[in-house]
Amino acid sequence: MSTDRMTLRGMRFFGYHGVFPEENKLGQQYIVDLGLRLDLAEAAATDNLEATVNYAEVYAFVKEIVQGPPFKLIEALAGNIASAVLDAYTSVNEVTVSVTKPNPPFEIYFDGVTVELCRKRDDHGRLRPAAN
């Protein structure tokens, strides 16, 4: 398993996720951080984009998920992002997804709620939770 990591921090998207009908109608901003574990040795040695994951493509891929059909829970949104990234990018061995909902629709005052999931491939290529 590679110890190399690519991180996309603070990606901001507008989505319609939530349990309450107002959330699905009005929508709100979501902040996504994505950590990818993959072997970056060839990319570092050759300076070749084909030897790595194009982070602009990953950004567009995550944007499509967050701005797509709504989930009730940000846990489900994060899980969908994790599974989709591992399915789409076979060079990625492990993914950590953090989804923050900065303005939950409650009379509580904080900087938001964040869910973080970590998933990786096992020896048979199946996805599973990763040990922290």
C-alpha positions, 0 to 999 in steps of 0.5 A: 500500500502506497504512503503517497497522498494527494489531497483536495481541500475545501472543495465547495459545492451547492447541493440539496441534501438533507432530511428536511424538505426545505433542505431539498428545496433551498439547498446549501453549500457543502465543503468536501475534502478528499484524500487519495492514497496512490503511488506517485513515484512515477509521476514524481520521477517523470513529470507526466500527468498520465502517471497520476490522477488529474485532480481537476478531473477528480474535482469535476467528478466530486462536483457532479455527485454533490450537485446530483440527486440528493441524499438524506444524510451527509454520511450517505453522500460521503460514502457515495463519493468514496465508492465512486472515486475508488470505482473510477480511479483504479490507481487509488488504493484508499480514499478519505472523504470529509463532507462538511455541512456548514449551516445545518437548519437548526437553532444551533450555532457552530461551524457546521457538522463534518462526517469523515469516511475512509475506504480502501480496496482489500486484497481482492479489490473489494471496497471496505472501511480502512483502519485509521 
